[in-house]
Amino acid sequence: MNAQVMSSRFQTVIETVESLPPDDQLLLIEIIRQRLIQYRRAELITEVAEARQSYSQGDVQRGTVDDLLKELAE
């Protein structure tokens, strides 16, 4: 989808939201905020599961910051 179509759709959404009463706009903001929190939480859960799997498979090394810096310098 090109930028112009996205911009047009976004503008349509904004105009639709602006046509709502203020209380409904606030409710919509809260609903979207909560959904974003849930989305980020689900992403984090997935990332943690992937990291744990990598660690259990031995794909991750442990060490100090100094160890990392030494490895990067090699």
Biopython code that builds the backbone (N, CA, C, O; Angstrom):
import numpy as np
from Bio.PDB.StructureBuilder import StructureBuilder

atoms = [
    (1, "MET", "N", (0.854, -1.172, 0.000)),
    (1, "MET", "CA", (0.000, 0.000, 0.000)),
    (1, "MET", "C", (0.900, 1.236, 0.000)),
    (1, "MET", "O", (1.818, 1.340, 0.813)),
    (2, "ASN", "N", (0.640, 2.150, -0.894)),
    (2, "ASN", "CA", (1.524, 3.312, -0.972)),
    (2, "ASN", "C", (1.202, 4.334, 0.114)),
    (2, "ASN", "O", (0.164, 4.269, 0.773)),
    (3, "ALA", "N", (2.137, 5.290, 0.278)),
    (3, "ALA", "CA", (2.028, 6.274, 1.357)),
    (3, "ALA", "C", (0.793, 7.154, 1.211)),
    (3, "ALA", "O", (0.182, 7.540, 2.208)),
    (4, "GLN", "N", (0.426, 7.470, -0.022)),
    (4, "GLN", "CA", (-0.734, 8.345, -0.229)),
    (4, "GLN", "C", (-2.021, 7.654, 0.211)),
    (4, "GLN", "O", (-2.882, 8.277, 0.831)),
    (5, "VAL", "N", (-2.151, 6.370, -0.108)),
    (5, "VAL", "CA", (-3.339, 5.617, 0.305)),
    (5, "VAL", "C", (-3.376, 5.496, 1.825)),
    (5, "VAL", "O", (-4.428, 5.657, 2.442)),
    (6, "MET", "N", (-2.211, 5.208, 2.429)),
    (6, "MET", "CA", (-2.140, 5.103, 3.888)),
    (6, "MET", "C", (-2.523, 6.430, 4.535)),
    (6, "MET", "O", (-3.284, 6.458, 5.502)),
    (7, "SER", "N", (-2.000, 7.518, 4.002)),
    (7, "SER", "CA", (-2.291, 8.837, 4.541)),
    (7, "SER", "C", (-3.782, 9.150, 4.428)),
    (7, "SER", "O", (-4.384, 9.700, 5.350)),
    (8, "SER", "N", (-4.360, 8.797, 3.302)),
    (8, "SER", "CA", (-5.784, 9.032, 3.082)),
    (8, "SER", "C", (-6.626, 8.217, 4.058)),
    (8, "SER", "O", (-7.590, 8.727, 4.628)),
    (9, "ARG", "N", (-6.260, 6.948, 4.250)),
    (9, "ARG", "CA", (-7.008, 6.102, 5.191)),
    (9, "ARG", "C", (-6.858, 6.624, 6.612)),
    (9, "ARG", "O", (-7.818, 6.652, 7.382)),
    (10, "PHE", "N", (-5.641, 7.036, 6.948)),
    (10, "PHE", "CA", (-5.386, 7.574, 8.277)),
    (10, "PHE", "C", (-6.211, 8.832, 8.517)),
    (10, "PHE", "O", (-6.797, 9.000, 9.586)),
    (11, "GLN", "N", (-6.257, 9.700, 7.539)),
    (11, "GLN", "CA", (-7.047, 10.930, 7.646)),
    (11, "GLN", "C", (-8.528, 10.612, 7.815)),
    (11, "GLN", "O", (-9.222, 11.268, 8.591)),
    (12, "THR", "N", (-9.010, 9.611, 7.092)),
    (12, "THR", "CA", (-10.410, 9.193, 7.221)),
    (12, "THR", "C", (-10.690, 8.704, 8.637)),
    (12, "THR", "O", (-11.728, 9.028, 9.215)),
    (13, "VAL", "N", (-9.778, 7.933, 9.187)),
    (13, "VAL", "CA", (-9.944, 7.431, 10.559)),
    (13, "VAL", "C", (-9.977, 8.599, 11.537)),
    (13, "VAL", "O", (-10.832, 8.649, 12.421)),
    (14, "ILE", "N", (-9.056, 9.527, 11.381)),
    (14, "ILE", "CA", (-9.026, 10.692, 12.274)),
    (14, "ILE", "C", (-10.333, 11.478, 12.199)),
    (14, "ILE", "O", (-10.888, 11.870, 13.226)),
    (15, "GLU", "N", (-10.812, 11.700, 10.999)),
    (15, "GLU", "CA", (-12.064, 12.435, 10.845)),
    (15, "GLU", "C", (-13.230, 11.688, 11.486)),
    (15, "GLU", "O", (-14.112, 12.301, 12.088)),
    (16, "THR", "N", (-13.232, 10.367, 11.353)),
    (16, "THR", "CA", (-14.288, 9.558, 11.972)),
    (16, "THR", "C", (-14.233, 9.672, 13.485)),
    (16, "THR", "O", (-15.262, 9.834, 14.140)),
    (17, "VAL", "N", (-13.021, 9.586, 14.045)),
    (17, "VAL", "CA", (-12.859, 9.702, 15.498)),
    (17, "VAL", "C", (-13.277, 11.092, 15.964)),
    (17, "VAL", "O", (-13.946, 11.233, 16.987)),
    (18, "GLU", "N", (-12.885, 12.107, 15.218)),
    (18, "GLU", "CA", (-13.251, 13.477, 15.599)),
    (18, "GLU", "C", (-14.757, 13.714, 15.561)),
    (18, "GLU", "O", (-15.260, 14.624, 16.219)),
    (19, "SER", "N", (-15.472, 12.905, 14.800)),
    (19, "SER", "CA", (-16.924, 13.058, 14.740)),
    (19, "SER", "C", (-17.619, 12.436, 15.950)),
    (19, "SER", "O", (-18.810, 12.662, 16.168)),
    (20, "LEU", "N", (-16.894, 11.667, 16.723)),
    (20, "LEU", "CA", (-17.461, 11.053, 17.925)),
    (20, "LEU", "C", (-17.559, 12.083, 19.041)),
    (20, "LEU", "O", (-16.811, 13.061, 19.059)),
    (21, "PRO", "N", (-18.484, 11.863, 19.974)),
    (21, "PRO", "CA", (-18.544, 12.738, 21.151)),
    (21, "PRO", "C", (-17.235, 12.593, 21.955)),
    (21, "PRO", "O", (-16.588, 11.548, 21.895)),
    (22, "PRO", "N", (-16.856, 13.617, 22.689)),
    (22, "PRO", "CA", (-15.602, 13.581, 23.447)),
    (22, "PRO", "C", (-15.454, 12.363, 24.371)),
    (22, "PRO", "O", (-14.369, 11.788, 24.459)),
    (23, "ASP", "N", (-16.514, 11.973, 25.046)),
    (23, "ASP", "CA", (-16.426, 10.809, 25.930)),
    (23, "ASP", "C", (-16.106, 9.535, 25.146)),
    (23, "ASP", "O", (-15.339, 8.689, 25.607)),
    (24, "ASP", "N", (-16.693, 9.407, 23.973)),
    (24, "ASP", "CA", (-16.413, 8.237, 23.138)),
    (24, "ASP", "C", (-14.973, 8.275, 22.617)),
    (24, "ASP", "O", (-14.328, 7.235, 22.489)),
    (25, "GLN", "N", (-14.478, 9.466, 22.319)),
    (25, "GLN", "CA", (-13.084, 9.594, 21.887)),
    (25, "GLN", "C", (-12.146, 9.137, 23.006)),
    (25, "GLN", "O", (-11.183, 8.413, 22.757)),
    (26, "LEU", "N", (-12.430, 9.560, 24.226)),
    (26, "LEU", "CA", (-11.608, 9.140, 25.371)),
    (26, "LEU", "C", (-11.672, 7.634, 25.574)),
    (26, "LEU", "O", (-10.656, 7.000, 25.857)),
    (27, "LEU", "N", (-12.858, 7.061, 25.431)),
    (27, "LEU", "CA", (-13.015, 5.627, 25.561)),
    (27, "LEU", "C", (-12.212, 4.899, 24.479)),
    (27, "LEU", "O", (-11.552, 3.898, 24.759)),
    (28, "LEU", "N", (-12.269, 5.398, 23.260)),
    (28, "LEU", "CA", (-11.521, 4.807, 22.154)),
    (28, "LEU", "C", (-10.023, 4.868, 22.419)),
    (28, "LEU", "O", (-9.306, 3.897, 22.177)),
    (29, "ILE", "N", (-9.555, 6.000, 22.912)),
    (29, "ILE", "CA", (-8.133, 6.135, 23.249)),
    (29, "ILE", "C", (-7.733, 5.096, 24.280)),
    (29, "ILE", "O", (-6.682, 4.468, 24.150)),
    (30, "GLU", "N", (-8.547, 4.907, 25.289)),
    (30, "GLU", "CA", (-8.241, 3.933, 26.345)),
    (30, "GLU", "C", (-8.246, 2.513, 25.789)),
    (30, "GLU", "O", (-7.378, 1.713, 26.138)),
    (31, "ILE", "N", (-9.195, 2.196, 24.941)),
    (31, "ILE", "CA", (-9.256, 0.860, 24.327)),
    (31, "ILE", "C", (-8.005, 0.616, 23.494)),
    (31, "ILE", "O", (-7.397, -0.450, 23.591)),
    (32, "ILE", "N", (-7.615, 1.581, 22.685)),
    (32, "ILE", "CA", (-6.420, 1.423, 21.849)),
    (32, "ILE", "C", (-5.178, 1.306, 22.722)),
    (32, "ILE", "O", (-4.306, 0.483, 22.443)),
    (33, "ARG", "N", (-5.083, 2.112, 23.767)),
    (33, "ARG", "CA", (-3.938, 2.053, 24.682)),
    (33, "ARG", "C", (-3.818, 0.669, 25.312)),
    (33, "ARG", "O", (-2.725, 0.107, 25.387)),
    (34, "GLN", "N", (-4.945, 0.123, 25.763)),
    (34, "GLN", "CA", (-4.933, -1.206, 26.380)),
    (34, "GLN", "C", (-4.546, -2.286, 25.367)),
    (34, "GLN", "O", (-3.810, -3.215, 25.701)),
    (35, "ARG", "N", (-5.030, -2.168, 24.154)),
    (35, "ARG", "CA", (-4.681, -3.150, 23.123)),
    (35, "ARG", "C", (-3.205, -3.081, 22.773)),
    (35, "ARG", "O", (-2.577, -4.112, 22.535)),
    (36, "LEU", "N", (-2.644, -1.879, 22.739)),
    (36, "LEU", "CA", (-1.209, -1.744, 22.485)),
    (36, "LEU", "C", (-0.396, -2.372, 23.610)),
    (36, "LEU", "O", (0.618, -3.022, 23.357)),
    (37, "ILE", "N", (-0.833, -2.183, 24.840)),
    (37, "ILE", "CA", (-0.161, -2.813, 25.978)),
    (37, "ILE", "C", (-0.209, -4.325, 25.836)),
    (37, "ILE", "O", (0.802, -4.999, 26.034)),
    (38, "GLN", "N", (-1.377, -4.866, 25.493)),
    (38, "GLN", "CA", (-1.507, -6.315, 25.312)),
    (38, "GLN", "C", (-0.631, -6.811, 24.165)),
    (38, "GLN", "O", (-0.015, -7.872, 24.267)),
    (39, "TYR", "N", (-0.574, -6.047, 23.075)),
    (39, "TYR", "CA", (0.254, -6.419, 21.929)),
    (39, "TYR", "C", (1.729, -6.445, 22.317)),
    (39, "TYR", "O", (2.448, -7.388, 21.987)),
    (40, "ARG", "N", (2.174, -5.402, 23.020)),
    (40, "ARG", "CA", (3.575, -5.357, 23.454)),
    (40, "ARG", "C", (3.885, -6.482, 24.432)),
    (40, "ARG", "O", (4.965, -7.070, 24.377)),
    (41, "ARG", "N", (2.952, -6.785, 25.320)),
    (41, "ARG", "CA", (3.144, -7.869, 26.283)),
    (41, "ARG", "C", (3.284, -9.205, 25.547)),
    (41, "ARG", "O", (4.147, -10.014, 25.887)),
    (42, "ALA", "N", (2.440, -9.432, 24.546)),
    (42, "ALA", "CA", (2.518, -10.675, 23.768)),
    (42, "ALA", "C", (3.850, -10.763, 23.018)),
    (42, "ALA", "O", (4.451, -11.835, 22.942)),
    (43, "GLU", "N", (4.311, -9.640, 22.466)),
    (43, "GLU", "CA", (5.611, -9.629, 21.789)),
    (43, "GLU", "C", (6.731, -9.970, 22.758)),
    (43, "GLU", "O", (7.627, -10.747, 22.427)),
    (44, "LEU", "N", (6.684, -9.396, 23.946)),
    (44, "LEU", "CA", (7.704, -9.651, 24.954)),
    (44, "LEU", "C", (7.705, -11.111, 25.382)),
    (44, "LEU", "O", (8.766, -11.714, 25.545)),
    (45, "ILE", "N", (6.524, -11.678, 25.562)),
    (45, "ILE", "CA", (6.416, -13.087, 25.936)),
    (45, "ILE", "C", (7.057, -13.966, 24.863)),
    (45, "ILE", "O", (7.772, -14.916, 25.179)),
    (46, "THR", "N", (6.799, -13.648, 23.598)),
    (46, "THR", "CA", (7.387, -14.393, 22.488)),
    (46, "THR", "C", (8.903, -14.263, 22.493)),
    (46, "THR", "O", (9.612, -15.255, 22.326)),
    (47, "GLU", "N", (9.408, -13.040, 22.684)),
    (47, "GLU", "CA", (10.854, -12.816, 22.702)),
    (47, "GLU", "C", (11.520, -13.560, 23.858)),
    (47, "GLU", "O", (12.591, -14.141, 23.685)),
    (48, "VAL", "N", (10.897, -13.544, 25.025)),
    (48, "VAL", "CA", (11.453, -14.246, 26.182)),
    (48, "VAL", "C", (11.465, -15.754, 25.921)),
    (48, "VAL", "O", (12.441, -16.430, 26.245)),
    (49, "ALA", "N", (10.396, -16.279, 25.342)),
    (49, "ALA", "CA", (10.346, -17.711, 25.032)),
    (49, "ALA", "C", (11.442, -18.087, 24.040)),
    (49, "ALA", "O", (12.084, -19.128, 24.184)),
    (50, "GLU", "N", (11.657, -17.238, 23.027)),
    (50, "GLU", "CA", (12.709, -17.499, 22.048)),
    (50, "GLU", "C", (14.087, -17.445, 22.706)),
    (50, "GLU", "O", (14.949, -18.272, 22.407)),
    (51, "ALA", "N", (14.297, -16.488, 23.587)),
    (51, "ALA", "CA", (15.579, -16.370, 24.284)),
    (51, "ALA", "C", (15.821, -17.580, 25.181)),
    (51, "ALA", "O", (16.932, -18.106, 25.234)),
    (52, "ARG", "N", (14.789, -18.016, 25.879)),
    (52, "ARG", "CA", (14.934, -19.197, 26.739)),
    (52, "ARG", "C", (15.249, -20.444, 25.918)),
    (52, "ARG", "O", (16.060, -21.276, 26.323)),
    (53, "GLN", "N", (14.602, -20.564, 24.764)),
    (53, "GLN", "CA", (14.866, -21.711, 23.903)),
    (53, "GLN", "C", (16.303, -21.661, 23.393)),
    (53, "GLN", "O", (16.995, -22.679, 23.390)),
    (54, "SER", "N", (16.750, -20.498, 22.968)),
    (54, "SER", "CA", (18.133, -20.354, 22.500)),
    (54, "SER", "C", (19.105, -20.692, 23.609)),
    (54, "SER", "O", (20.116, -21.352, 23.371)),
    (55, "TYR", "N", (18.808, -20.244, 24.820)),
    (55, "TYR", "CA", (19.674, -20.527, 25.963)),
    (55, "TYR", "C", (19.709, -22.019, 26.264)),
    (55, "TYR", "O", (20.776, -22.578, 26.517)),
    (56, "SER", "N", (18.543, -22.665, 26.239)),
    (56, "SER", "CA", (18.494, -24.098, 26.549)),
    (56, "SER", "C", (19.174, -24.942, 25.476)),
    (56, "SER", "O", (19.633, -26.050, 25.754)),
    (57, "GLN", "N", (19.242, -24.417, 24.239)),
    (57, "GLN", "CA", (19.915, -25.133, 23.161)),
    (57, "GLN", "C", (21.409, -24.816, 23.114)),
    (57, "GLN", "O", (22.137, -25.348, 22.277)),
    (58, "GLY", "N", (21.853, -23.952, 24.011)),
    (58, "GLY", "CA", (23.271, -23.612, 24.050)),
    (58, "GLY", "C", (23.681, -22.578, 23.020)),
    (58, "GLY", "O", (24.869, -22.411, 22.743)),
    (59, "ASP", "N", (22.715, -21.888, 22.453)),
    (59, "ASP", "CA", (23.020, -20.879, 21.437)),
    (59, "ASP", "C", (23.395, -19.527, 22.043)),
    (59, "ASP", "O", (23.705, -18.582, 21.318)),
    (60, "VAL", "N", (23.366, -19.439, 23.366)),
    (60, "VAL", "CA", (23.640, -18.184, 24.055)),
    (60, "VAL", "C", (24.815, -18.401, 24.995)),
    (60, "VAL", "O", (24.905, -19.419, 25.680)),
    (61, "GLN", "N", (25.708, -17.430, 25.014)),
    (61, "GLN", "CA", (26.840, -17.511, 25.926)),
    (61, "GLN", "C", (26.631, -16.543, 27.079)),
    (61, "GLN", "O", (26.026, -15.482, 26.923)),
    (62, "ARG", "N", (27.146, -16.932, 28.244)),
    (62, "ARG", "CA", (27.067, -16.054, 29.402)),
    (62, "ARG", "C", (28.432, -15.440, 29.640)),
    (62, "ARG", "O", (29.456, -16.031, 29.296)),
    (63, "GLY", "N", (28.445, -14.265, 30.222)),
    (63, "GLY", "CA", (29.700, -13.619, 30.554)),
    (63, "GLY", "C", (29.461, -12.218, 31.070)),
    (63, "GLY", "O", (28.327, -11.754, 31.187)),
    (64, "THR", "N", (30.556, -11.567, 31.373)),
    (64, "THR", "CA", (30.493, -10.210, 31.880)),
    (64, "THR", "C", (30.593, -9.228, 30.714)),
    (64, "THR", "O", (30.819, -9.619, 29.569)),
    (65, "VAL", "N", (30.425, -7.977, 31.023)),
    (65, "VAL", "CA", (30.597, -6.940, 30.007)),
    (65, "VAL", "C", (32.036, -6.963, 29.508)),
    (65, "VAL", "O", (32.286, -6.800, 28.314)),
    (66, "ASP", "N", (32.988, -7.165, 30.427)),
    (66, "ASP", "CA", (34.396, -7.248, 30.024)),
    (66, "ASP", "C", (34.617, -8.397, 29.053)),
    (66, "ASP", "O", (35.363, -8.257, 28.084)),
    (67, "ASP", "N", (33.968, -9.543, 29.309)),
    (67, "ASP", "CA", (34.082, -10.681, 28.394)),
    (67, "ASP", "C", (33.568, -10.310, 27.006)),
    (67, "ASP", "O", (34.180, -10.661, 25.996)),
    (68, "LEU", "N", (32.459, -9.610, 26.962)),
    (68, "LEU", "CA", (31.885, -9.196, 25.691)),
    (68, "LEU", "C", (32.823, -8.243, 24.951)),
    (68, "LEU", "O", (33.047, -8.393, 23.750)),
    (69, "LEU", "N", (33.363, -7.273, 25.668)),
    (69, "LEU", "CA", (34.268, -6.306, 25.050)),
    (69, "LEU", "C", (35.518, -6.992, 24.519)),
    (69, "LEU", "O", (36.009, -6.648, 23.444)),
    (70, "LYS", "N", (36.034, -7.961, 25.268)),
    (70, "LYS", "CA", (37.216, -8.711, 24.789)),
    (70, "LYS", "C", (36.879, -9.473, 23.518)),
    (70, "LYS", "O", (37.670, -9.500, 22.575)),
    (71, "GLU", "N", (35.704, -10.094, 23.492)),
    (71, "GLU", "CA", (35.301, -10.858, 22.296)),
    (71, "GLU", "C", (35.115, -9.950, 21.102)),
    (71, "GLU", "O", (35.476, -10.314, 19.984)),
    (72, "LEU", "N", (34.563, -8.784, 21.320)),
    (72, "LEU", "CA", (34.358, -7.826, 20.229)),
    (72, "LEU", "C", (35.684, -7.285, 19.704)),
    (72, "LEU", "O", (35.797, -6.953, 18.524)),
    (73, "ALA", "N", (36.682, -7.198, 20.570)),
    (73, "ALA", "CA", (37.984, -6.670, 20.162)),
    (73, "ALA", "C", (38.783, -7.676, 19.347)),
    (73, "ALA", "O", (39.717, -7.288, 18.646)),
    (74, "GLU", "N", (38.445, -8.941, 19.420)),
    (74, "GLU", "CA", (39.195, -9.983, 18.702)),
    (74, "GLU", "C", (38.948, -9.951, 17.226)),
    (74, "GLU", "O", (39.507, -10.764, 16.489)),
]
sb = StructureBuilder()
sb.init_structure("model")
sb.init_model(0)
sb.init_chain("A")
sb.init_seg("    ")
for serial, (resi, resn, name, xyz) in enumerate(atoms, 1):
    if name == "N":
        sb.init_residue(resn, " ", resi, " ")
    sb.init_atom(name, np.array(xyz, "f"), 0.0, 1.0, " ", f" {name:<3s}", serial, name[0])
structure = sb.get_structure()
